[in-house]
Amino acid sequence: MSIIKKIKSIILPMRVTGKYMVSKPFTVMYPREKAVVKKQWRGLHGLHSNKCIGCGLCRMACPNDCIDYIYPEGVDPRDRKQMKLRRPAIDWGHCIFCGLCVEACPTGAIHHTQEYKIYATSDSRLDLIRTPYEIATEDDVRKIYDDELSKIRELMQTDLLEVAAGGEWEEVIKKLRERWRDLWYMKLDGKLDEETWDKKAREIEEIVLEIIKQVSLP
């Protein structure tokens, strides 16, 4: 190889890399530096509870079955007139952030925020499932749960727990949830007093919580 060719083999690559030596980096030192996201970023979901009409379109649009609904305490889900009161819970552990739920929402209730940090405070998938009260944008609606069982009780209305568990546990939780639902309906129908309902429901909820804790994060 001639001297000229050797020089070119050094200089030509430097012409490309040299430009980046004087330009700003494309990356950031995350997590020390905060990532810069665009306005159209499909981040974690937020919910305008006062705009939600419980229509169910966000769940129908979801390709990964990440959404199901929670009714307020004391509301009977068998009464179709009460559907407007239900609000979506979402499993971020299974969500692919495609944005179809946001596009389907006719009122703009469910939306993407610019928040991108998904984390669990334990090794349980429960932290990745968020109730409508956890993603609510209104201060008077937003809720922080004192304990995991309080959150489990609300999520027992949905099929998100069994889907999150998956595998052999999916059918187990499904059957436990059916038992829980029967008790719930008995309470709503006045066939079960509050104390008995709370005791029997809590027994099931504790079992479900233990199962969810066994399903570790990937």
C-alpha positions in Angstrom: 0.0 0.0 0.0 1.4 3.4 -1.0 2.0 6.2 1.5 -0.8 8.2 0.0 -3.3 5.4 0.5 -2.2 4.9 4.0 -2.7 8.7 4.7 -6.2 8.6 3.1 -7.2 5.5 5.2 -6.5 7.7 8.3 -7.9 11.0 7.1 -11.2 9.9 5.5 -12.6 8.3 8.7 -11.5 11.3 10.7 -13.6 13.5 8.4 -16.7 11.7 9.6 -15.8 11.3 13.3 -14.3 14.8 13.5 -17.7 16.4 13.0 -19.0 14.7 16.1 -16.1 15.9 18.2 -17.3 19.5 18.0 -21.1 18.9 18.0 -23.4 18.3 21.0 -23.9 14.6 22.0 -27.1 12.8 21.1 -27.3 11.0 24.4 -27.6 12.1 28.0 -26.0 10.7 31.1 -29.2 9.1 32.4 -30.1 8.8 35.2 -27.8 11.7 36.3 -29.3 13.8 33.5 -33.0 14.1 32.8 -34.0 12.8 29.3 -35.5 15.4 27.0 -38.7 14.2 25.4 -40.7 15.7 22.6 -44.3 16.9 22.9 -45.6 13.9 20.9 -43.8 11.5 23.3 -45.9 8.5 24.2 -45.0 8.3 27.9 -46.9 6.9 30.9 -50.6 7.4 30.9 -52.6 10.0 32.8 -56.3 10.1 33.3 -58.7 13.1 33.5 -61.3 11.3 35.6 -63.8 14.1 35.2 -63.7 13.7 31.4 -64.0 9.9 31.4 -67.4 8.5 30.5 -66.6 4.8 31.0 -67.4 4.0 27.4 -64.9 1.1 27.2 -63.3 2.2 23.9 -59.8 2.3 25.4 -60.0 -1.3 26.4 -61.4 -2.4 23.0 -58.6 -0.6 21.3 -55.8 -2.1 23.4 -54.0 -4.9 21.4 -52.3 -6.3 24.5 -55.3 -6.5 27.0 -53.7 -4.0 29.4 -56.8 -2.2 30.4 -59.8 -3.1 32.5 -62.2 -1.1 34.7 -62.8 -0.3 38.4 -66.1 0.9 39.8 -66.3 3.2 42.8 -67.1 1.6 46.1 -70.7 0.6 46.5 -71.5 0.8 42.8 -73.0 -2.4 41.2 -71.2 -3.2 37.9 -74.2 -5.4 36.9 -76.2 -2.2 36.4 -75.3 -1.0 32.9 -76.6 2.5 33.8 -73.6 2.7 36.2 -71.0 2.1 33.5 -70.3 5.8 33.1 -68.8 5.7 36.6 -66.1 3.1 35.9 -62.6 4.2 35.2 -59.7 2.4 33.5 -56.8 0.7 35.3 -53.7 -0.1 33.2 -50.9 -2.7 33.4 -47.7 -0.9 32.3 -45.9 -4.2 32.6 -47.7 -5.5 29.5 -48.3 -2.2 27.7 -46.5 -1.5 24.4 -47.3 2.2 24.5 -48.8 2.1 21.0 -51.2 5.0 21.8 -54.3 3.3 20.4 -56.2 3.8 23.7 -55.5 7.5 23.6 -56.6 7.7 20.0 -59.8 5.8 20.7 -60.8 8.0 23.7 -63.6 10.3 22.5 -63.2 12.8 25.3 -59.4 12.9 25.7 -59.7 11.5 29.2 -56.8 9.0 28.9 -53.7 10.6 27.6 -49.9 10.2 27.4 -47.8 12.2 29.7 -44.1 13.1 29.3 -43.2 10.9 32.2 -41.0 7.9 31.2 -39.8 6.3 34.4 -41.4 2.9 35.1 -40.3 1.4 38.3 -41.4 -1.0 41.0 -40.6 -0.5 44.7 -40.6 -4.2 45.2 -39.9 -7.3 43.0 -43.7 -7.6 42.4 -45.6 -6.9 39.2 -48.3 -5.2 41.4 -46.4 -1.9 41.2 -46.6 -1.9 37.4 -50.4 -2.2 37.5 -51.9 1.2 38.1 -55.5 1.9 39.2 -57.4 4.9 37.8 -56.8 6.7 41.1 -53.0 6.4 40.8 -52.9 7.9 37.3 -55.6 10.5 37.9 -54.6 14.1 37.1 -57.0 15.6 39.7 -55.6 16.1 43.2 -58.9 15.2 44.8 -59.1 11.9 42.9 -55.4 10.8 43.1 -54.7 8.2 45.7 -51.6 6.7 47.3 -52.4 3.3 48.9 -51.5 2.7 52.5 -50.9 -1.0 51.9 -50.9 -3.5 49.0 -54.1 -5.2 50.1 -56.1 -2.0 49.6 -54.9 -1.9 46.1 -55.5 -5.6 45.5 -59.1 -5.2 46.6 -59.8 -2.6 43.9 -57.9 -4.6 41.2 -60.0 -7.7 42.0 -62.7 -6.1 39.9 -60.4 -6.5 36.9 -58.7 -9.3 35.0 -55.3 -7.5 35.1 -54.0 -9.5 38.1 -54.4 -12.9 36.4 -52.9 -11.6 33.2 -50.0 -10.1 35.0 -49.3 -13.4 36.8 -49.6 -15.5 33.7 -48.6 -19.1 33.3 -50.0 -21.6 35.7 -51.1 -18.9 38.1 -53.5 -17.2 35.6 -56.2 -19.9 36.0 -55.7 -20.0 39.8 -56.2 -16.2 40.2 -59.1 -16.3 37.8 -60.9 -18.9 40.0 -60.1 -16.9 43.2 -61.4 -13.8 41.6 -64.7 -15.5 40.7 -65.1 -16.5 44.3 -64.4 -12.9 45.4 -66.8 -11.5 42.8 -69.6 -13.8 44.1 -69.0 -12.5 47.6 -69.0 -8.9 46.3 -72.3 -9.4 44.6 -73.8 -10.9 47.8 -72.7 -7.9 49.7 -74.2 -5.5 47.1 -77.4 -7.5 47.2 -77.5 -7.2 51.0 -77.1 -10.9 51.5 -73.8 -10.4 53.3 -73.0 -8.0 56.1 -70.0 -5.7 55.8 -68.0 -7.5 58.5 -68.4 -11.0 57.0 -67.7 -9.6 53.5 -64.5 -7.9 54.6 -63.3 -11.0 56.4 -64.0 -13.5 53.6 -62.8 -11.1 50.8 -59.6 -10.4 52.7 -58.7 -14.1 52.9 -58.9 -14.3 49.1 -57.1 -11.1 48.6 -54.2 -12.2 50.8 -53.8 -15.4 48.7 -53.8 -13.4 45.4 -51.2 -11.0 46.8 -48.9 -13.8 47.8 -49.2 -15.3 44.3 -48.5 -11.9 42.6 -45.4 -11.5 44.8 -44.1 -14.9 43.6 -44.2 -13.7 40.0 -40.9 -11.8 39.9 -40.2 -9.1 37.4 -38.1 -10.0 34.4 
